[in-house]
């Protein structure tokens, strides 16, 4: 934490480059920096000032990256231990108010970085186990403050905190850390509830924090279209959409993924939910190759690929990738079928994604209607001052 009297390096912003900070945008790009007073290291607190010296805010320094500083406070206010407690309290209360701590649901994103005023921090809650990912050295340096604040805010609901930051921190000049338990005691076998559905969570070896919570409400919507239908879940991972489809009474569900291990967990989730395994089939295959074949036997198809563009420079290639897989699906889907299609690439905005799907529909020469526009759920809030936090977009299409 920062206390009065401590010495911190000062970063001065170029003239006319402080406007975004005054609008409370938390990112300071390296190109906006005029000078640095001192030699701050990775993760150090810095004071950011305007060209004429007025304090604009305090944040964590990340040398050698395009986002040089992520601001946590604005103006003269310095973060204190009480500040950490207050920010975590607010984040937890938002999720409680959303009804995400209940008998039917004990899974949610507890902290969504800039969306909760804590840039560099992702925290996902799985039935008492909190999995933390620090995406900046500065956030990882205060992990003890975070653990204390989470323990205080969650009380008896918290059983353990697992730090899974090694991969994200390695991107900052090769910083080496080890993933592992940092608070409490982990259960031997763990599953979490999402709208009454049970899912095994592998926070150690699974992707991200172990599950993709951001599709929770979209999975629920899929269930409304699945009763009595044959469903194909492409890029299925551990079967989130598949479980909802089966729970809703799908006639048959096929889960397709290139990861054999993910499909094993998918089948374990089918068993965990006491479902009829004869109605589910796992397909271990490359999705792009599979979509080259006819898929007209399915009533509902889900395309939920990983991010094709993790940075702006990859946007063009990502758009071509989204167009290719959606074109192949739309071309061969039978009349009256439903397509759930998504992009989690932040660099591809809603308009560009929609335009890409429209282009695929035109090329496929099919009649396509947009019946839902989808996005990330409320526990992945977008700060009014940081529109970049909006990353998940989706469309539900009827193909005729």
C-alpha beads as a LAMMPS data file, in Angstrom:
LAMMPS data file: protein, C-alpha beads

400 atoms
399 bonds

1 atom types
1 bond types

-500.0 500.0 xlo xhi
-500.0 500.0 ylo yhi
-500.0 500.0 zlo zhi

Masses

1 110.0

Atoms # bond

1 1 1 0.000 0.000 0.000
2 1 1 1.043 3.664 -0.252
3 1 1 1.529 5.752 2.869
4 1 1 2.318 9.479 3.192
5 1 1 6.020 10.136 3.275
6 1 1 6.976 7.165 1.108
7 1 1 9.097 7.945 -1.927
8 1 1 7.631 7.006 -5.306
9 1 1 8.697 7.747 -8.821
10 1 1 6.769 10.323 -10.778
11 1 1 5.654 9.978 -14.386
12 1 1 4.837 13.175 -16.263
13 1 1 2.372 13.095 -19.148
14 1 1 2.900 14.992 -22.390
15 1 1 0.842 18.164 -22.972
16 1 1 -2.692 17.454 -24.201
17 1 1 -2.322 13.732 -23.448
18 1 1 -3.973 13.830 -20.032
19 1 1 -7.538 14.203 -21.350
20 1 1 -8.301 10.475 -21.168
21 1 1 -7.064 10.313 -17.566
22 1 1 -9.276 13.261 -16.656
23 1 1 -12.143 11.188 -18.075
24 1 1 -11.027 8.452 -15.653
25 1 1 -9.673 6.056 -18.256
26 1 1 -7.187 3.882 -16.291
27 1 1 -4.577 3.253 -18.991
28 1 1 -1.453 5.368 -19.525
29 1 1 0.221 4.396 -22.786
30 1 1 3.984 4.554 -23.092
31 1 1 3.694 7.036 -25.955
32 1 1 1.910 9.522 -23.675
33 1 1 4.812 9.761 -21.204
34 1 1 6.960 12.896 -21.317
35 1 1 9.407 12.029 -18.550
36 1 1 10.025 9.700 -15.617
37 1 1 11.506 11.023 -12.383
38 1 1 13.382 8.060 -10.912
39 1 1 13.801 4.472 -12.019
40 1 1 10.600 2.547 -11.284
41 1 1 10.684 -1.226 -11.680
42 1 1 8.009 -3.635 -12.822
43 1 1 5.065 -3.433 -10.449
44 1 1 6.194 -0.324 -8.586
45 1 1 3.681 2.296 -7.559
46 1 1 4.044 5.548 -9.499
47 1 1 2.477 8.969 -9.242
48 1 1 1.208 10.217 -12.603
49 1 1 1.144 13.975 -13.128
50 1 1 0.067 16.398 -15.816
51 1 1 2.697 18.349 -17.749
52 1 1 2.377 21.268 -15.335
53 1 1 2.632 19.072 -12.259
54 1 1 -0.956 18.453 -11.115
55 1 1 -1.396 14.924 -9.733
56 1 1 -3.624 12.859 -12.027
57 1 1 -3.536 9.569 -10.163
58 1 1 -1.617 6.610 -8.748
59 1 1 -0.988 3.277 -10.397
60 1 1 1.211 0.264 -11.141
61 1 1 4.123 0.584 -13.546
62 1 1 4.756 -1.970 -16.315
63 1 1 7.969 -1.219 -18.240
64 1 1 8.417 -2.476 -21.775
65 1 1 4.677 -2.728 -22.485
66 1 1 2.342 -0.484 -24.478
67 1 1 0.229 0.164 -21.350
68 1 1 2.943 1.609 -19.133
69 1 1 0.716 2.424 -16.136
70 1 1 -2.633 1.119 -14.959
71 1 1 -4.207 3.672 -12.663
72 1 1 -6.029 2.535 -9.540
73 1 1 -6.892 5.949 -8.126
74 1 1 -7.413 9.367 -9.650
75 1 1 -6.357 12.705 -8.218
76 1 1 -4.428 13.050 -4.949
77 1 1 -5.934 10.000 -3.222
78 1 1 -3.357 7.293 -2.507
79 1 1 -4.390 3.624 -2.107
80 1 1 -4.375 2.422 1.497
81 1 1 -5.329 -0.857 3.166
82 1 1 -8.827 0.528 3.713
83 1 1 -8.979 1.333 -0.005
84 1 1 -8.335 -2.318 -0.913
85 1 1 -10.991 -3.471 1.532
86 1 1 -13.501 -1.003 0.115
87 1 1 -12.912 -2.003 -3.527
88 1 1 -13.221 -5.729 -2.773
89 1 1 -16.287 -5.131 -0.584
90 1 1 -17.957 -3.278 -3.448
91 1 1 -17.134 -6.018 -5.973
92 1 1 -18.494 -8.764 -3.708
93 1 1 -21.655 -6.805 -2.917
94 1 1 -22.392 -6.323 -6.620
95 1 1 -22.382 -10.119 -7.082
96 1 1 -24.508 -10.690 -3.991
97 1 1 -27.037 -8.154 -5.275
98 1 1 -27.108 -10.046 -8.590
99 1 1 -28.148 -13.204 -6.723
100 1 1 -25.020 -15.132 -7.712
101 1 1 -24.567 -16.614 -4.220
102 1 1 -27.500 -19.000 -3.884
103 1 1 -28.478 -22.667 -3.595
104 1 1 -28.700 -22.843 -7.401
105 1 1 -25.585 -20.788 -8.205
106 1 1 -22.250 -20.485 -6.419
107 1 1 -20.099 -19.535 -9.407
108 1 1 -19.289 -16.032 -10.612
109 1 1 -16.567 -13.622 -11.610
110 1 1 -15.873 -11.763 -8.412
111 1 1 -13.468 -9.151 -9.806
112 1 1 -13.342 -8.104 -13.448
113 1 1 -10.250 -5.891 -13.665
114 1 1 -11.095 -2.380 -14.918
115 1 1 -14.809 -3.134 -14.643
116 1 1 -14.405 -3.211 -10.850
117 1 1 -11.756 -0.503 -10.639
118 1 1 -8.942 -3.030 -10.150
119 1 1 -7.024 -3.149 -13.462
120 1 1 -4.747 -6.164 -13.685
121 1 1 -6.860 -8.431 -11.456
122 1 1 -9.228 -11.259 -12.399
123 1 1 -10.856 -13.298 -9.626
124 1 1 -13.319 -16.146 -10.210
125 1 1 -15.340 -17.777 -7.418
126 1 1 -16.123 -21.494 -7.561
127 1 1 -18.174 -22.746 -4.608
128 1 1 -15.820 -21.385 -1.978
129 1 1 -12.575 -21.516 -3.959
130 1 1 -11.371 -18.183 -5.318
131 1 1 -8.985 -18.386 -8.272
132 1 1 -6.906 -15.245 -8.777
133 1 1 -5.102 -14.188 -11.934
134 1 1 -2.841 -11.152 -11.670
135 1 1 -2.075 -9.725 -15.093
136 1 1 0.383 -7.107 -13.838
137 1 1 3.404 -7.376 -11.516
138 1 1 1.962 -4.564 -9.411
139 1 1 -1.225 -6.428 -8.655
140 1 1 0.673 -9.591 -7.805
141 1 1 2.885 -7.622 -5.417
142 1 1 -0.155 -6.790 -3.253
143 1 1 -1.617 -10.306 -3.218
144 1 1 -1.470 -10.375 0.594
145 1 1 -3.646 -7.260 0.715
146 1 1 -6.031 -8.920 -1.719
147 1 1 -6.269 -12.138 0.303
148 1 1 -6.976 -10.169 3.448
149 1 1 -9.650 -8.104 1.716
150 1 1 -11.333 -11.175 0.183
151 1 1 -11.301 -12.996 3.527
152 1 1 -12.932 -9.986 5.137
153 1 1 -15.573 -9.520 2.421
154 1 1 -16.550 -13.164 1.885
155 1 1 -16.370 -14.472 5.441
156 1 1 -17.423 -18.108 5.784
157 1 1 -18.223 -18.347 2.046
158 1 1 -14.473 -18.419 1.327
159 1 1 -12.626 -21.735 1.716
160 1 1 -9.433 -21.236 -0.289
161 1 1 -7.583 -18.831 -2.586
162 1 1 -5.545 -20.235 -5.473
163 1 1 -3.083 -18.014 -7.338
164 1 1 -2.909 -18.791 -11.072
165 1 1 -0.820 -15.866 -12.319
166 1 1 2.356 -17.468 -13.662
167 1 1 1.476 -17.418 -17.373
168 1 1 0.183 -13.860 -17.401
169 1 1 3.126 -12.520 -15.392
170 1 1 5.647 -14.294 -17.642
171 1 1 4.636 -11.834 -20.362
172 1 1 6.140 -9.019 -18.298
173 1 1 9.830 -9.476 -18.993
174 1 1 9.834 -13.150 -18.053
175 1 1 8.762 -12.686 -14.422
176 1 1 8.731 -16.143 -12.833
177 1 1 6.156 -17.165 -10.249
178 1 1 4.556 -20.462 -9.322
179 1 1 0.848 -21.169 -9.242
180 1 1 -0.501 -22.533 -6.006
181 1 1 -2.566 -22.186 -2.858
182 1 1 -2.073 -18.845 -1.074
183 1 1 -4.852 -19.043 1.525
184 1 1 -7.048 -21.706 3.130
185 1 1 -7.399 -25.364 2.146
186 1 1 -8.370 -26.755 -1.254
187 1 1 -10.966 -29.543 -1.538
188 1 1 -9.832 -32.800 -3.143
189 1 1 -12.640 -32.990 -5.689
190 1 1 -14.429 -29.842 -6.657
191 1 1 -17.473 -28.871 -8.625
192 1 1 -19.493 -25.689 -8.749
193 1 1 -23.153 -24.925 -9.438
194 1 1 -24.355 -22.714 -12.283
195 1 1 -28.139 -22.308 -12.530
196 1 1 -28.401 -25.705 -10.846
197 1 1 -26.014 -27.452 -13.263
198 1 1 -22.863 -29.027 -11.826
199 1 1 -19.448 -28.474 -13.417
200 1 1 -16.071 -29.888 -12.465
201 1 1 -13.514 -27.078 -12.164
202 1 1 -9.844 -27.710 -12.913
203 1 1 -8.165 -24.503 -11.754
204 1 1 -4.696 -26.069 -11.941
205 1 1 -4.611 -27.368 -15.540
206 1 1 -7.760 -25.936 -17.093
207 1 1 -7.894 -22.919 -19.394
208 1 1 -8.112 -19.463 -17.833
209 1 1 -9.200 -19.981 -14.203
210 1 1 -10.700 -23.386 -14.983
211 1 1 -14.027 -22.510 -16.592
212 1 1 -15.648 -19.882 -18.840
213 1 1 -18.081 -18.133 -16.534
214 1 1 -18.818 -15.383 -19.054
215 1 1 -21.179 -17.626 -21.058
216 1 1 -23.450 -18.443 -18.096
217 1 1 -26.548 -16.519 -19.245
218 1 1 -26.013 -17.436 -22.896
219 1 1 -25.888 -21.118 -21.923
220 1 1 -29.197 -20.648 -20.135
221 1 1 -30.707 -19.115 -23.282
222 1 1 -29.460 -22.060 -25.344
223 1 1 -31.500 -24.362 -23.141
224 1 1 -34.665 -22.621 -24.331
225 1 1 -33.883 -23.694 -27.910
226 1 1 -32.725 -27.235 -27.177
227 1 1 -35.737 -29.305 -26.105
228 1 1 -36.275 -32.169 -28.542
229 1 1 -33.418 -30.921 -30.755
230 1 1 -30.159 -32.362 -32.035
231 1 1 -27.376 -30.025 -30.896
232 1 1 -23.763 -29.589 -32.056
233 1 1 -21.474 -27.758 -29.635
234 1 1 -18.322 -26.735 -31.541
235 1 1 -15.252 -25.648 -29.496
236 1 1 -17.078 -27.284 -26.594
237 1 1 -14.208 -27.295 -24.041
238 1 1 -15.657 -29.088 -20.972
239 1 1 -19.226 -28.995 -22.246
240 1 1 -20.832 -25.926 -20.718
241 1 1 -23.379 -25.458 -23.495
242 1 1 -23.783 -29.224 -23.865
243 1 1 -24.899 -29.701 -20.255
244 1 1 -27.517 -26.950 -20.529
245 1 1 -28.852 -28.451 -23.777
246 1 1 -29.142 -31.911 -22.217
247 1 1 -30.716 -30.549 -19.057
248 1 1 -33.342 -28.808 -21.198
249 1 1 -34.288 -32.080 -22.900
250 1 1 -32.233 -32.141 -26.079
251 1 1 -32.769 -35.245 -28.181
252 1 1 -29.033 -35.638 -28.763
253 1 1 -25.925 -33.500 -28.078
254 1 1 -22.520 -33.724 -29.757
255 1 1 -19.550 -31.958 -28.143
256 1 1 -16.596 -31.216 -30.426
257 1 1 -13.159 -30.105 -29.269
258 1 1 -9.515 -30.633 -30.243
259 1 1 -8.604 -31.348 -26.608
260 1 1 -9.134 -34.961 -25.579
261 1 1 -8.721 -33.990 -21.925
262 1 1 -11.433 -31.318 -22.175
263 1 1 -13.802 -33.892 -23.655
264 1 1 -13.025 -36.310 -20.809
265 1 1 -14.093 -33.626 -18.342
266 1 1 -17.177 -32.970 -20.487
267 1 1 -18.185 -36.612 -20.159
268 1 1 -17.506 -36.454 -16.408
269 1 1 -19.861 -33.449 -16.257
270 1 1 -22.552 -35.487 -18.031
271 1 1 -22.154 -38.180 -15.378
272 1 1 -21.968 -35.643 -12.545
273 1 1 -25.375 -34.276 -13.566
274 1 1 -26.889 -37.811 -13.765
275 1 1 -27.733 -37.413 -17.442
276 1 1 -28.380 -40.096 -20.025
277 1 1 -24.903 -40.661 -21.500
278 1 1 -26.426 -42.346 -24.560
279 1 1 -27.717 -38.932 -25.648
280 1 1 -24.222 -37.418 -25.652
281 1 1 -21.308 -37.962 -28.014
282 1 1 -17.785 -36.499 -27.790
283 1 1 -15.986 -35.692 -31.032
284 1 1 -12.221 -35.183 -30.755
285 1 1 -11.446 -33.250 -33.933
286 1 1 -10.266 -29.959 -35.407
287 1 1 -13.299 -27.694 -35.613
288 1 1 -12.379 -25.975 -38.879
289 1 1 -11.840 -29.308 -40.615
290 1 1 -15.043 -30.757 -39.161
291 1 1 -17.109 -27.822 -40.423
292 1 1 -16.035 -28.607 -43.975
293 1 1 -18.387 -31.581 -43.816
294 1 1 -22.148 -31.432 -43.972
295 1 1 -23.743 -30.473 -40.624
296 1 1 -27.322 -30.299 -41.912
297 1 1 -28.378 -33.047 -39.509
298 1 1 -28.310 -30.633 -36.538
299 1 1 -31.136 -28.370 -35.340
300 1 1 -28.919 -26.135 -33.184
301 1 1 -25.224 -25.331 -33.657
302 1 1 -22.957 -23.423 -31.238
303 1 1 -19.738 -21.771 -32.454
304 1 1 -17.789 -20.487 -29.443
305 1 1 -14.153 -20.329 -30.577
306 1 1 -11.197 -19.061 -28.557
307 1 1 -10.103 -15.479 -29.194
308 1 1 -8.882 -15.221 -32.784
309 1 1 -7.416 -11.740 -32.104
310 1 1 -5.619 -11.187 -28.805
311 1 1 -4.258 -7.872 -30.086
312 1 1 -5.328 -5.227 -32.592
313 1 1 -2.658 -6.258 -35.099
314 1 1 -4.375 -9.639 -35.502
315 1 1 -7.816 -8.159 -36.206
316 1 1 -7.837 -8.746 -39.983
317 1 1 -6.836 -12.403 -39.646
318 1 1 -9.434 -12.841 -36.887
319 1 1 -12.224 -11.461 -39.054
320 1 1 -11.294 -13.882 -41.816
321 1 1 -11.331 -16.739 -39.301
322 1 1 -14.788 -15.806 -37.985
323 1 1 -16.126 -15.457 -41.512
324 1 1 -14.697 -18.829 -42.568
325 1 1 -16.202 -20.928 -39.760
326 1 1 -19.569 -19.159 -39.873
327 1 1 -19.760 -19.441 -43.663
328 1 1 -19.148 -23.174 -43.473
329 1 1 -21.845 -23.577 -40.831
330 1 1 -24.467 -21.371 -42.499
331 1 1 -23.924 -22.985 -45.909
332 1 1 -24.825 -26.472 -44.719
333 1 1 -27.324 -25.910 -41.877
334 1 1 -30.845 -27.072 -42.639
335 1 1 -33.706 -24.581 -43.034
336 1 1 -35.164 -23.487 -39.705
337 1 1 -32.048 -24.352 -37.700
338 1 1 -30.516 -22.099 -35.046
339 1 1 -26.918 -20.865 -34.832
340 1 1 -25.393 -19.460 -31.629
341 1 1 -22.162 -17.741 -32.747
342 1 1 -19.660 -15.821 -30.621
343 1 1 -16.463 -13.805 -30.562
344 1 1 -14.451 -13.108 -27.400
345 1 1 -11.836 -11.022 -29.264
346 1 1 -11.817 -7.536 -27.734
347 1 1 -10.214 -6.138 -30.908
348 1 1 -13.287 -7.207 -32.923
349 1 1 -16.145 -4.936 -31.857
350 1 1 -19.882 -5.644 -32.091
351 1 1 -20.369 -3.907 -35.433
352 1 1 -17.387 -5.607 -37.059
353 1 1 -18.478 -9.019 -35.790
354 1 1 -22.050 -8.506 -37.003
355 1 1 -20.812 -7.255 -40.385
356 1 1 -18.624 -10.356 -40.663
357 1 1 -21.563 -12.676 -40.015
358 1 1 -23.688 -10.751 -42.524
359 1 1 -20.929 -11.120 -45.141
360 1 1 -20.824 -14.878 -44.490
361 1 1 -24.613 -15.072 -44.825
362 1 1 -24.562 -13.216 -48.144
363 1 1 -21.845 -15.480 -49.505
364 1 1 -23.769 -18.561 -48.333
365 1 1 -26.854 -17.244 -50.152
366 1 1 -29.105 -18.093 -47.203
367 1 1 -31.919 -16.209 -45.489
368 1 1 -30.584 -15.378 -42.021
369 1 1 -32.441 -13.591 -39.228
370 1 1 -30.852 -12.154 -36.068
371 1 1 -33.110 -13.128 -33.165
372 1 1 -30.828 -12.285 -30.217
373 1 1 -27.751 -10.124 -29.631
374 1 1 -25.655 -11.517 -26.790
375 1 1 -22.927 -10.165 -24.531
376 1 1 -21.041 -10.839 -21.315
377 1 1 -23.055 -11.144 -18.078
378 1 1 -23.423 -8.597 -15.292
379 1 1 -20.604 -10.069 -13.180
380 1 1 -18.285 -9.001 -16.044
381 1 1 -19.232 -5.295 -15.819
382 1 1 -17.918 -2.704 -18.234
383 1 1 -16.693 0.503 -16.626
384 1 1 -18.351 3.578 -18.096
385 1 1 -14.844 5.022 -18.391
386 1 1 -13.259 1.950 -20.014
387 1 1 -15.318 0.730 -22.991
388 1 1 -12.517 -1.703 -23.909
389 1 1 -13.881 -3.933 -21.151
390 1 1 -16.667 -5.030 -23.501
391 1 1 -15.216 -8.072 -25.228
392 1 1 -17.809 -10.878 -25.548
393 1 1 -20.369 -10.561 -28.301
394 1 1 -22.697 -13.081 -29.833
395 1 1 -25.629 -13.542 -32.190
396 1 1 -28.421 -16.079 -32.267
397 1 1 -29.439 -16.642 -35.875
398 1 1 -32.233 -18.516 -37.580
399 1 1 -31.006 -19.943 -40.865
400 1 1 -33.511 -20.628 -43.678

Bonds

1 1 1 2
2 1 2 3
3 1 3 4
4 1 4 5
5 1 5 6
6 1 6 7
7 1 7 8
8 1 8 9
9 1 9 10
10 1 10 11
11 1 11 12
12 1 12 13
13 1 13 14
14 1 14 15
15 1 15 16
16 1 16 17
17 1 17 18
18 1 18 19
19 1 19 20
20 1 20 21
21 1 21 22
22 1 22 23
23 1 23 24
24 1 24 25
25 1 25 26
26 1 26 27
27 1 27 28
28 1 28 29
29 1 29 30
30 1 30 31
31 1 31 32
32 1 32 33
33 1 33 34
34 1 34 35
35 1 35 36
36 1 36 37
37 1 37 38
38 1 38 39
39 1 39 40
40 1 40 41
41 1 41 42
42 1 42 43
43 1 43 44
44 1 44 45
45 1 45 46
46 1 46 47
47 1 47 48
48 1 48 49
49 1 49 50
50 1 50 51
51 1 51 52
52 1 52 53
53 1 53 54
54 1 54 55
55 1 55 56
56 1 56 57
57 1 57 58
58 1 58 59
59 1 59 60
60 1 60 61
61 1 61 62
62 1 62 63
63 1 63 64
64 1 64 65
65 1 65 66
66 1 66 67
67 1 67 68
68 1 68 69
69 1 69 70
70 1 70 71
71 1 71 72
72 1 72 73
73 1 73 74
74 1 74 75
75 1 75 76
76 1 76 77
77 1 77 78
78 1 78 79
79 1 79 80
80 1 80 81
81 1 81 82
82 1 82 83
83 1 83 84
84 1 84 85
85 1 85 86
86 1 86 87
87 1 87 88
88 1 88 89
89 1 89 90
90 1 90 91
91 1 91 92
92 1 92 93
93 1 93 94
94 1 94 95
95 1 95 96
96 1 96 97
97 1 97 98
98 1 98 99
99 1 99 100
100 1 100 101
101 1 101 102
102 1 102 103
103 1 103 104
104 1 104 105
105 1 105 106
106 1 106 107
107 1 107 108
108 1 108 109
109 1 109 110
110 1 110 111
111 1 111 112
112 1 112 113
113 1 113 114
114 1 114 115
115 1 115 116
116 1 116 117
117 1 117 118
118 1 118 119
119 1 119 120
120 1 120 121
121 1 121 122
122 1 122 123
123 1 123 124
124 1 124 125
125 1 125 126
126 1 126 127
127 1 127 128
128 1 128 129
129 1 129 130
130 1 130 131
131 1 131 132
132 1 132 133
133 1 133 134
134 1 134 135
135 1 135 136
136 1 136 137
137 1 137 138
138 1 138 139
139 1 139 140
140 1 140 141
141 1 141 142
142 1 142 143
143 1 143 144
144 1 144 145
145 1 145 146
146 1 146 147
147 1 147 148
148 1 148 149
149 1 149 150
150 1 150 151
151 1 151 152
152 1 152 153
153 1 153 154
154 1 154 155
155 1 155 156
156 1 156 157
157 1 157 158
158 1 158 159
159 1 159 160
160 1 160 161
161 1 161 162
162 1 162 163
163 1 163 164
164 1 164 165
165 1 165 166
166 1 166 167
167 1 167 168
168 1 168 169
169 1 169 170
170 1 170 171
171 1 171 172
172 1 172 173
173 1 173 174
174 1 174 175
175 1 175 176
176 1 176 177
177 1 177 178
178 1 178 179
179 1 179 180
180 1 180 181
181 1 181 182
182 1 182 183
183 1 183 184
184 1 184 185
185 1 185 186
186 1 186 187
187 1 187 188
188 1 188 189
189 1 189 190
190 1 190 191
191 1 191 192
192 1 192 193
193 1 193 194
194 1 194 195
195 1 195 196
196 1 196 197
197 1 197 198
198 1 198 199
199 1 199 200
200 1 200 201
201 1 201 202
202 1 202 203
203 1 203 204
204 1 204 205
205 1 205 206
206 1 206 207
207 1 207 208
208 1 208 209
209 1 209 210
210 1 210 211
211 1 211 212
212 1 212 213
213 1 213 214
214 1 214 215
215 1 215 216
216 1 216 217
217 1 217 218
218 1 218 219
219 1 219 220
220 1 220 221
221 1 221 222
222 1 222 223
223 1 223 224
224 1 224 225
225 1 225 226
226 1 226 227
227 1 227 228
228 1 228 229
229 1 229 230
230 1 230 231
231 1 231 232
232 1 232 233
233 1 233 234
234 1 234 235
235 1 235 236
236 1 236 237
237 1 237 238
238 1 238 239
239 1 239 240
240 1 240 241
241 1 241 242
242 1 242 243
243 1 243 244
244 1 244 245
245 1 245 246
246 1 246 247
247 1 247 248
248 1 248 249
249 1 249 250
250 1 250 251
251 1 251 252
252 1 252 253
253 1 253 254
254 1 254 255
255 1 255 256
256 1 256 257
257 1 257 258
258 1 258 259
259 1 259 260
260 1 260 261
261 1 261 262
262 1 262 263
263 1 263 264
264 1 264 265
265 1 265 266
266 1 266 267
267 1 267 268
268 1 268 269
269 1 269 270
270 1 270 271
271 1 271 272
272 1 272 273
273 1 273 274
274 1 274 275
275 1 275 276
276 1 276 277
277 1 277 278
278 1 278 279
279 1 279 280
280 1 280 281
281 1 281 282
282 1 282 283
283 1 283 284
284 1 284 285
285 1 285 286
286 1 286 287
287 1 287 288
288 1 288 289
289 1 289 290
290 1 290 291
291 1 291 292
292 1 292 293
293 1 293 294
294 1 294 295
295 1 295 296
296 1 296 297
297 1 297 298
298 1 298 299
299 1 299 300
300 1 300 301
301 1 301 302
302 1 302 303
303 1 303 304
304 1 304 305
305 1 305 306
306 1 306 307
307 1 307 308
308 1 308 309
309 1 309 310
310 1 310 311
311 1 311 312
312 1 312 313
313 1 313 314
314 1 314 315
315 1 315 316
316 1 316 317
317 1 317 318
318 1 318 319
319 1 319 320
320 1 320 321
321 1 321 322
322 1 322 323
323 1 323 324
324 1 324 325
325 1 325 326
326 1 326 327
327 1 327 328
328 1 328 329
329 1 329 330
330 1 330 331
331 1 331 332
332 1 332 333
333 1 333 334
334 1 334 335
335 1 335 336
336 1 336 337
337 1 337 338
338 1 338 339
339 1 339 340
340 1 340 341
341 1 341 342
342 1 342 343
343 1 343 344
344 1 344 345
345 1 345 346
346 1 346 347
347 1 347 348
348 1 348 349
349 1 349 350
350 1 350 351
351 1 351 352
352 1 352 353
353 1 353 354
354 1 354 355
355 1 355 356
356 1 356 357
357 1 357 358
358 1 358 359
359 1 359 360
360 1 360 361
361 1 361 362
362 1 362 363
363 1 363 364
364 1 364 365
365 1 365 366
366 1 366 367
367 1 367 368
368 1 368 369
369 1 369 370
370 1 370 371
371 1 371 372
372 1 372 373
373 1 373 374
374 1 374 375
375 1 375 376
376 1 376 377
377 1 377 378
378 1 378 379
379 1 379 380
380 1 380 381
381 1 381 382
382 1 382 383
383 1 383 384
384 1 384 385
385 1 385 386
386 1 386 387
387 1 387 388
388 1 388 389
389 1 389 390
390 1 390 391
391 1 391 392
392 1 392 393
393 1 393 394
394 1 394 395
395 1 395 396
396 1 396 397
397 1 397 398
398 1 398 399
399 1 399 400
